[in-house]
Amino acid sequence: MSLSAALATALAWHDAHVNLDEAVAGLPVDLRGRRPDGMPHSPWQILEHLRIAQHDILDFCRNPDYAAMKWPDDYWPPTAAPAPGAWEVSLSAFHRDLEALQALAADPAIDLFAAIPHGTGQTYLRELLLVIDHNAYHVGEMVTIRRMLGAWK
C-alpha cells in the first residue's frame, strides 16, 4: 500500500477504535447539547469542533488565499446545544470535507512531502496527519462523554 493510500484510509480509520459515525450513532437528541459533570464540552460542541477544524485544515491545504482563524474562538460553537437540524448539517459537512481530504491524499499530482505554497513550511503530509490525529482524539472524547451521559453501549 502506498503512503497516499494509507493516509486516505487512515482519515476514516476505524480499525483501532470507533469512527465518528459509530461514536455518534444512536445518541439521543436531548443529550446532544448536554455537558457531563467534569467535561468542558457537549457532544454537539465536539462534533462541530471536528467539522470546523477539519474544514480549516482542508481550506489551508487548497486555498492560496487562506486566512487563519482565531484560536480558540472560531473553532468551537458558542452554544452547548445544536439548533434544530444543525447536527445533521454538521455531520454531512464533516463527511464531505473528509472525502475531499481523502481525495487530496490520493491525488498523484500532490507531493505529500512538499511544503504547501502559501504556508510557512507545513507539508501536505503534516496536515493530513494532523487531521487524523485530531479527529481520533475528539472521537475518543465523544465516546467518553457518551459514557459519562450513560448513552454508550
GULUMMI-269272 format. One line per 4 residues: number of its first residue (from 1); their letters; for each residue x, y, z of N, C-alpha, C, O. Coordinates in pm, 1 decimal. Example, Ala and Ser with C-alpha at 12.3 -4.5 7.8 and 13.67 -1.06 7.14 Angstrom:
BEGIN
1) AS) 1319.0 -569.0 780.0 1230.0 -450.0 780.0 1320.0 -330.0 780.0 1423.6 -331.9 846.5  1285.0 -225.0 708.0 1367.0 -106.0 714.0 1290.0 3.0 787.0 1340.9 113.8 803.9
***
This chain:
BEGIN
1) MSLS) 84.7 -117.9 0.0 0.0 0.0 0.0 89.0 123.8 0.0 186.3 131.6 75.0  55.2 218.4 -83.2 132.2 342.7 -90.0 100.8 432.0 30.0 0.7 413.2 99.1  187.9 528.3 52.7 165.5 623.9 160.6 35.3 700.4 139.0 -41.8 718.6 233.2  10.1 744.7 17.7 -112.4 821.5 -8.8 -236.7 736.8 16.6 -335.0 786.7 71.4
5) AALA) -233.8 610.2 -22.2 -348.1 520.9 3.0 -364.4 496.2 152.4 -476.6 491.3 202.9  -252.7 480.6 223.3 -259.8 459.2 368.0 -318.9 581.6 438.0 -398.8 568.1 530.7  -280.0 699.3 393.9 -335.2 821.7 454.0 -484.2 835.2 424.7 -562.2 868.7 513.9  -523.9 809.5 301.7 -665.1 818.4 264.7 -747.7 722.1 349.5 -857.7 756.2 393.1
9) TALA) -695.7 603.9 372.6 -764.9 505.5 456.5 -767.3 550.3 601.9 -871.1 542.2 667.5  -654.9 597.0 652.3 -644.9 636.5 793.4 -733.6 755.6 827.4 -772.8 771.7 942.9  -765.4 837.8 730.6 -853.0 952.2 757.7 -990.3 907.9 809.5 -1053.6 979.6 887.0  -1035.2 791.9 767.3 -1165.5 740.9 813.1 -1147.7 610.4 891.7 -1239.1 528.3 899.3
13) WHDA) -1031.6 593.4 948.5 -993.9 470.9 1016.2 -1092.3 432.7 1126.0 -1143.5 517.0 1199.7  -1116.2 303.9 1133.6 -1194.8 250.8 1245.3 -1143.7 112.7 1284.6 -1216.2 33.7 1345.0  -1018.9 84.4 1250.1 -961.0 -44.5 1285.2 -919.0 -49.8 1431.6 -935.4 -152.8 1497.0  -865.4 59.7 1483.3 -815.9 62.0 1620.8 -918.3 120.3 1718.7 -903.0 106.1 1840.0
17) HVNL) -1020.2 184.4 1667.7 -1121.7 248.6 1752.2 -1243.4 278.9 1665.7 -1238.7 264.2 1543.6  -1350.4 320.4 1728.4 -1469.3 354.9 1651.0 -1442.6 479.9 1569.3 -1356.1 560.5 1603.6  -1517.5 495.4 1460.9 -1507.5 619.0 1383.3 -1616.6 714.7 1430.4 -1694.4 681.3 1519.8  -1622.5 831.7 1371.4 -1718.6 931.1 1417.0 -1861.6 882.3 1403.0 -1942.8 904.1 1493.0
21) DEAV) -1894.2 817.5 1293.6 -2031.4 769.4 1275.7 -2071.1 672.9 1386.4 -2182.3 680.0 1438.6  -1980.5 583.0 1422.1 -2009.5 489.5 1530.7 -2017.9 562.0 1664.6 -2098.3 524.7 1750.1  -1936.2 664.4 1683.6 -1934.2 738.6 1809.7 -2061.2 819.7 1832.3 -2098.5 845.5 1946.8  -2128.3 860.0 1724.3 -2249.8 941.3 1740.9 -2378.0 861.6 1715.5 -2487.6 911.3 1741.7
25) AGLP) -2365.4 738.6 1665.0 -2484.2 659.2 1630.3 -2573.8 637.9 1751.5 -2528.9 595.1 1857.9  -2699.6 668.5 1732.8 -2797.9 643.4 1837.1 -2795.1 740.0 1953.7 -2864.8 718.2 2052.7  -2716.8 845.9 1944.8 -2714.0 943.5 2054.4 -2846.9 1017.3 2058.6 -2883.6 1083.3 1961.4  -2919.8 1007.4 2169.8 -3048.9 1075.6 2177.3 -3035.6 1226.8 2156.1 -2940.4 1289.6 2202.4
29) VDLR) -3131.5 1282.1 2086.3 -3130.8 1425.3 2054.5 -3117.7 1509.6 2180.7 -3047.2 1610.6 2180.4  -3184.0 1469.7 2287.6 -3181.6 1550.3 2409.4 -3047.4 1548.3 2481.9 -3025.5 1628.5 2572.7  -2957.7 1458.6 2443.6 -2824.9 1453.7 2505.9 -2718.0 1523.3 2421.8 -2605.6 1541.1 2468.7  -2749.8 1561.9 2301.6 -2650.1 1622.2 2212.3 -2596.0 1754.4 2265.6 -2483.2 1792.5 2233.9
33) GRRP) -2673.8 1823.2 2344.5 -2631.5 1952.2 2399.7 -2597.6 1947.0 2547.2 -2583.0 2052.1 2609.6  -2584.5 1829.5 2605.0 -2553.9 1816.6 2748.8 -2405.4 1800.1 2772.8 -2337.4 1722.0 2706.1  -2356.8 1876.1 2870.1 -2218.0 1863.1 2914.6 -2218.7 1779.9 3043.4 -2280.3 1819.6 3142.3  -2151.6 1666.4 3042.4 -2145.9 1591.1 3167.7 -2059.6 1663.3 3270.4 -1970.3 1740.1 3234.6
37) DGMP) -2086.3 1638.7 3396.0 -2004.2 1697.8 3502.4 -1858.1 1663.6 3479.0 -1823.6 1548.5 3452.4  -1773.9 1762.8 3488.9 -1630.9 1743.2 3472.3 -1581.1 1751.0 3329.5 -1460.8 1740.4 3305.5  -1670.9 1769.3 3234.4 -1630.3 1779.9 3093.7 -1664.7 1919.8 3041.8 -1772.3 1972.0 3070.9  -1573.9 1980.3 2965.3 -1598.3 2116.9 2919.5 -1689.1 2128.6 2797.4 -1733.7 2238.4 2763.9
41) HSPW) -1717.2 2015.1 2729.8 -1790.9 2022.9 2604.4 -1902.6 1921.2 2598.3 -1897.5 1815.5 2661.2  -2003.7 1956.0 2520.5 -2115.1 1866.2 2491.6 -2083.3 1787.3 2364.4 -1989.7 1821.4 2292.2  -2160.7 1682.1 2336.8 -2141.6 1612.4 2209.7 -2152.3 1707.0 2089.1 -2075.3 1694.9 1993.8  -2247.1 1800.2 2093.3 -2260.6 1895.4 1983.5 -2133.4 1977.0 1964.3 -2087.7 1995.2 1851.5
45) QILE) -2077.0 2025.3 2071.9 -1957.3 2107.1 2060.6 -1840.2 2026.6 2003.5 -1760.4 2079.2 1926.0  -1830.3 1900.0 2041.7 -1723.6 1815.0 1987.2 -1745.2 1793.0 1837.3 -1652.2 1808.2 1758.1  -1867.6 1757.2 1798.7 -1895.9 1735.2 1656.4 -1866.9 1860.1 1574.9 -1800.0 1853.3 1471.8  -1916.2 1972.3 1620.2 -1897.5 2095.9 1544.2 -1750.5 2137.7 1541.7 -1702.9 2188.9 1440.4
49) HLRI) -1678.8 2116.6 1650.8 -1535.2 2145.8 1653.6 -1460.2 2057.3 1553.3 -1371.4 2104.5 1482.4  -1496.3 1930.3 1548.3 -1435.3 1840.9 1449.3 -1459.0 1892.7 1307.7 -1367.2 1896.0 1225.8  -1581.7 1932.5 1280.0 -1615.1 1982.9 1146.5 -1536.1 2108.7 1114.6 -1475.7 2119.8 1008.0  -1536.9 2202.9 1207.3 -1470.4 2332.1 1184.5 -1320.0 2313.3 1164.0 -1262.8 2366.4 1068.8
53) AQHD) -1257.0 2238.4 1252.7 -1111.4 2221.0 1245.3 -1071.7 2146.3 1117.8 -975.5 2183.7 1050.6  -1146.3 2040.9 1085.1 -1115.2 1965.0 963.9 -1132.1 2052.5 839.4 -1050.2 2047.6 747.7  -1239.6 2132.8 837.1 -1261.5 2221.5 723.0 -1149.0 2324.7 712.7 -1103.1 2356.6 603.0  -1105.6 2375.9 825.9 -998.6 2474.9 826.2 -869.9 2416.8 768.3 -801.5 2482.6 690.0
57) ILDF) -837.4 2295.2 806.3 -715.5 2231.7 754.8 -728.7 2204.8 604.7 -633.8 2226.5 529.4  -844.9 2157.9 561.3 -868.5 2137.6 418.5 -854.4 2269.6 343.3 -789.3 2275.1 239.0  -914.5 2374.7 395.4 -905.9 2506.2 332.4 -760.4 2551.7 323.9 -717.7 2605.0 221.5  -685.2 2530.9 430.3 -543.6 2567.6 430.1 -467.5 2493.5 320.0 -382.2 2551.3 252.7
61) CRNP) -499.2 2365.5 302.5 -429.6 2284.4 200.9 -462.0 2327.3 58.3 -377.3 2316.6 -30.4  -584.2 2375.7 35.6 -628.5 2401.7 -102.4 -635.2 2548.4 -142.2 -629.2 2579.7 -261.1  -647.2 2637.2 -47.7 -681.1 2775.8 -78.1 -558.6 2867.5 -67.7 -509.7 2892.2 42.5  -508.7 2917.9 -180.1 -393.9 3008.5 -173.5 -425.0 3140.4 -103.0 -333.9 3212.1 -61.6
65) DYAA) -554.0 3172.3 -89.3 -594.7 3293.5 -17.9 -641.4 3262.9 124.6 -715.6 3341.0 184.3  -597.9 3149.5 178.4 -637.6 3106.8 312.7 -609.8 3217.1 414.1 -504.5 3280.8 412.3  -707.8 3237.9 503.2 -691.4 3330.4 615.6 -708.9 3250.5 744.2 -810.1 3183.2 764.0  -609.9 3259.2 829.8 -614.2 3184.8 955.8 -730.6 3230.2 1042.3 -764.5 3348.4 1047.8
69) MKWP) -790.2 3133.8 1108.8 -899.2 3161.7 1201.2 -840.1 3195.6 1337.8 -722.8 3169.0 1364.1  -922.1 3254.3 1423.7 -877.5 3292.8 1558.0 -898.2 3176.0 1654.4 -1009.0 3124.8 1670.4  -788.7 3135.7 1717.8 -794.1 3028.6 1816.5 -816.9 3088.6 1954.0 -754.4 3189.6 1986.4  -903.0 3031.4 2035.9 -990.7 2917.4 2010.8 -1131.7 2958.4 1964.9 -1214.6 2873.6 1931.9
73) DDYW) -1156.3 3087.4 1963.7 -1293.1 3137.8 1942.5 -1360.7 3083.1 1816.9 -1477.6 3044.7 1821.6  -1289.2 3079.2 1705.9 -1350.6 3038.4 1579.1 -1362.0 2886.7 1562.2 -1422.2 2839.3 1465.9  -1304.8 2811.3 1655.1 -1301.1 2665.8 1640.4 -1404.0 2591.7 1725.5 -1415.7 2469.6 1715.5  -1477.0 2662.1 1807.1 -1576.3 2599.3 1895.5 -1709.4 2671.0 1880.8 -1712.7 2793.9 1874.4
77) PPTA) -1820.2 2596.0 1875.3 -1950.8 2661.6 1867.6 -1981.5 2731.3 1999.9 -1940.1 2683.9 2105.7  -2052.6 2841.7 1995.2 -2077.6 2918.7 2116.9 -2180.7 2856.2 2211.5 -2184.4 2889.4 2329.9  -2263.6 2766.7 2159.7 -2367.4 2707.6 2243.3 -2343.6 2558.7 2261.3 -2285.2 2492.7 2175.4  -2390.1 2506.5 2375.5 -2372.7 2364.3 2405.5 -2464.9 2277.3 2321.1 -2431.9 2162.7 2290.5
81) APAP) -2580.8 2331.7 2283.5 -2680.3 2252.4 2210.2 -2692.9 2301.0 2066.0 -2682.2 2420.6 2039.0  -2715.5 2208.3 1974.1 -2732.9 2248.7 1834.0 -2871.6 2305.9 1808.3 -2968.1 2270.1 1875.7  -2880.2 2393.7 1711.7 -3010.7 2440.6 1663.2 -3077.0 2323.4 1591.2 -3008.8 2229.5 1550.4  -3208.4 2328.1 1575.4 -3275.3 2218.6 1502.2 -3213.0 2198.5 1363.4 -3196.7 2293.5 1286.8
85) GAWE) -3179.1 2074.8 1333.5 -3121.0 2039.4 1204.4 -2971.1 2059.5 1193.9 -2909.6 2010.9 1098.9  -2910.2 2129.8 1288.9 -2767.4 2161.8 1279.4 -2679.1 2037.7 1294.6 -2572.4 2029.6 1233.6  -2722.8 1942.0 1375.1 -2644.1 1819.5 1394.9 -2622.5 1748.5 1261.0 -2510.1 1712.4 1226.2  -2729.9 1729.4 1187.9 -2723.3 1659.1 1060.0 -2641.4 1738.1 957.8 -2564.4 1679.9 881.4
89) VSLS) -2657.8 1869.6 956.4 -2581.6 1954.1 864.0 -2432.0 1944.1 894.8 -2350.1 1932.5 803.5  -2397.1 1948.6 1022.2 -2256.9 1941.2 1062.2 -2196.2 1805.8 1026.5 -2085.1 1799.2 973.8  -2268.3 1698.9 1054.8 -2218.2 1564.7 1024.0 -2199.7 1545.9 872.9 -2101.5 1485.9 829.2  -2293.0 1596.7 794.5 -2283.3 1587.9 649.2 -2162.7 1667.2 597.9 -2089.4 1619.3 511.5
93) AFHR) -2142.4 1786.5 650.0 -2028.6 1869.2 608.2 -1896.8 1803.8 649.5 -1799.0 1808.7 574.9  -1894.0 1743.0 767.4 -1775.0 1670.3 811.8 -1738.4 1563.1 709.2 -1622.5 1551.4 669.4  -1837.9 1485.0 666.8 -1812.7 1377.6 570.0 -1769.2 1431.5 434.1 -1681.5 1373.9 369.9  -1828.8 1539.7 390.7 -1792.5 1599.2 261.8 -1645.5 1643.2 263.8 -1571.3 1617.9 168.9
97) DLEA) -1604.8 1708.8 371.9 -1465.6 1753.6 382.7 -1370.2 1636.4 401.9 -1257.8 1639.5 351.8  -1413.5 1533.4 473.5 -1330.6 1414.2 490.3 -1304.2 1348.5 354.6 -1191.6 1307.5 326.3  -1406.5 1338.7 271.8 -1388.9 1283.0 137.5 -1293.7 1368.8 54.6 -1213.4 1316.1 -22.4  -1302.6 1499.9 70.1 -1211.5 1588.8 -2.9 -1067.0 1569.5 44.7 -974.4 1573.3 -36.3
101) LQAL) -1047.4 1549.1 174.3 -913.5 1523.3 226.2 -860.8 1388.4 178.0 -742.0 1375.2 148.4  -947.6 1289.3 170.1 -906.8 1158.9 117.2 -865.0 1172.0 -29.6 -766.4 1112.0 -72.3  -940.0 1250.1 -105.3 -905.2 1273.1 -245.7 -772.0 1347.1 -255.9 -690.1 1315.8 -342.3  -750.3 1443.4 -169.4 -623.7 1516.7 -169.1 -508.5 1420.8 -138.1 -404.2 1425.3 -203.4
105) AADP) -527.7 1334.0 -38.0 -423.1 1237.8 -0.7 -391.0 1143.1 -115.8 -275.5 1104.8 -134.3  -491.1 1105.7 -192.2 -473.4 1009.0 -300.9 -435.9 1073.1 -434.4 -407.8 1002.0 -530.9  -435.1 1203.6 -441.2 -407.5 1273.9 -566.5 -261.1 1256.7 -606.9 -172.0 1303.0 -535.6  -234.9 1191.3 -719.5 -95.4 1169.5 -760.4 -23.1 1299.5 -795.6 99.8 1301.4 -801.9
109) AIDL) -96.2 1406.2 -818.4 -32.8 1533.9 -850.9 17.3 1606.0 -725.2 90.0 1704.8 -735.3  -21.0 1557.2 -608.3 21.5 1619.7 -482.5 144.5 1547.3 -428.9 141.8 1426.2 -407.1  250.7 1621.4 -408.1 369.5 1567.7 -342.2 346.8 1585.1 -192.6 353.0 1696.8 -141.2  320.6 1475.3 -122.9 287.4 1482.3 18.7 397.6 1545.0 103.0 370.6 1598.4 210.6
113) FAAI) 520.7 1539.0 55.2 634.4 1593.7 129.7 663.2 1739.8 94.7 750.4 1802.9 154.5  589.6 1792.0 -1.9 611.8 1931.1 -44.2 548.5 2027.7 54.8 443.9 2000.8 114.0  614.9 2139.7 70.3 557.4 2245.9 152.9 437.9 2305.6 80.2 440.7 2324.6 -41.4  333.7 2334.6 155.6 216.1 2400.0 97.9 259.1 2540.4 56.5 310.5 2615.5 139.3
117) PHGT) 239.4 2577.1 -69.4 297.0 2701.5 -122.0 266.1 2827.7 -41.6 351.5 2915.6 -29.7  147.9 2837.5 12.2 110.2 2959.1 84.8 126.7 2943.4 235.4 83.5 3030.2 311.3  188.7 2833.9 279.9 209.2 2811.4 422.7 342.1 2866.1 469.8 406.8 2945.9 401.9  381.1 2821.5 587.4 508.3 2864.8 645.8 597.0 2743.7 671.6 666.8 2736.6 772.7
121) GQTY) 592.9 2648.2 578.2 674.5 2528.3 589.2 595.9 2400.6 612.3 653.5 2291.9 607.2  465.9 2410.2 637.8 383.4 2290.9 658.2 376.6 2211.8 528.0 368.3 2269.0 419.3  380.3 2079.3 540.9 365.8 1992.5 424.9 224.0 1936.5 421.0 150.6 1941.3 519.7  187.3 1883.4 304.6 57.1 1817.5 293.1 51.4 1697.3 387.6 -51.4 1671.1 450.0
125) LREL) 162.3 1625.3 397.3 167.4 1510.4 487.2 140.3 1552.9 631.3 62.0 1489.0 701.6  203.4 1658.1 674.0 183.0 1706.6 810.9 36.3 1740.0 835.6 -18.8 1704.8 939.9  -26.5 1807.3 741.0 -166.0 1848.6 759.5 -259.8 1728.5 761.9 -355.0 1726.1 839.9  -234.1 1629.3 677.6 -317.0 1508.5 677.7 -299.8 1431.1 807.8 -397.5 1381.5 863.9
129) LLVI) -177.1 1420.6 855.8 -153.9 1354.6 984.6 -219.0 1431.7 1098.9 -268.4 1371.7 1194.4  -219.3 1562.9 1089.5 -285.3 1646.1 1190.8 -435.3 1615.7 1196.1 -492.0 1602.7 1304.6  -498.9 1604.5 1081.3 -642.4 1571.7 1077.3 -666.8 1434.0 1138.0 -758.3 1417.2 1218.7  -586.2 1336.0 1100.3 -602.6 1200.6 1152.1 -591.8 1200.3 1304.4 -676.1 1142.6 1373.2
133) DHNA) -489.2 1264.0 1355.7 -465.8 1267.6 1499.4 -575.3 1345.7 1572.2 -627.7 1299.2 1673.4  -609.2 1461.5 1522.5 -709.7 1547.1 1585.0 -845.3 1477.9 1587.6 -913.5 1478.1 1690.0  -884.2 1418.7 1475.3 -1013.2 1350.7 1470.5 -1017.2 1232.7 1566.9 -1117.1 1213.4 1636.2  -910.8 1153.8 1572.3 -907.3 1038.5 1662.3 -920.0 1082.3 1807.9 -991.6 1019.8 1886.2
137) YHVG) -851.2 1188.6 1843.1 -857.9 1240.2 1980.3 -1001.6 1276.0 2018.3 -1051.6 1234.7 2122.9  -1066.6 1353.0 1932.1 -1200.5 1401.0 1966.7 -1308.5 1294.2 1950.9 -1411.1 1301.2 2018.5  -1288.1 1196.2 1864.0 -1381.9 1083.9 1858.1 -1374.8 1007.4 1990.4 -1477.9 967.3 2044.5  -1254.6 987.3 2042.2 -1239.7 924.2 2173.2 -1306.0 1005.5 2282.6 -1366.9 949.9 2374.0
141) EMVT) -1294.2 1136.9 2273.3 -1359.8 1224.9 2369.8 -1511.4 1211.9 2360.1 -1580.4 1213.6 2462.1  -1563.7 1198.8 2238.5 -1707.3 1180.7 2219.2 -1754.9 1053.9 2290.6 -1859.2 1054.7 2355.8  -1679.2 946.4 2278.2 -1715.1 820.7 2344.4 -1712.8 839.0 2495.9 -1802.4 790.6 2565.2  -1612.6 907.5 2547.8 -1604.4 933.1 2691.7 -1724.6 1013.6 2739.1 -1783.8 981.8 2842.3
145) IRRM) -1760.7 1116.6 2665.3 -1876.8 1198.8 2701.8 -2001.8 1113.4 2701.9 -2083.1 1122.7 2793.9  -2018.3 1031.5 2601.5 -2135.5 943.2 2594.9 -2138.3 847.5 2713.6 -2244.6 823.0 2770.6  -2024.7 794.4 2750.8 -2019.7 706.8 2868.9 -2063.8 783.4 2993.7 -2140.5 732.2 3075.2  -2014.9 905.1 3007.3 -2049.5 986.3 3124.3 -2198.4 1022.5 3125.8 -2256.8 1042.3 3232.3
149) LGAW) -2258.6 1030.8 3008.7 -2402.0 1060.3 2999.3 -2487.0 934.5 3008.6 -2609.8 942.2 3006.4  -2422.6 818.7 3018.9 -2495.7 692.1 3024.5 -2556.6 654.5 2892.4 -2658.6 585.7 2888.5  -2495.2 698.9 2782.1 -2552.3 677.9 2648.8 -2454.8 605.2 2556.9 -2453.0 630.7 2436.4  -2374.4 515.7 2611.7 -2281.2 439.3 2528.9 -2307.7 291.7 2551.4 -2340.9 248.9 2662.0
153) K) -2292.4 214.6 2444.6 -2320.6 70.8 2451.4 -2232.9 -2.4 2549.6 -2245.9 -123.8 2565.4
***
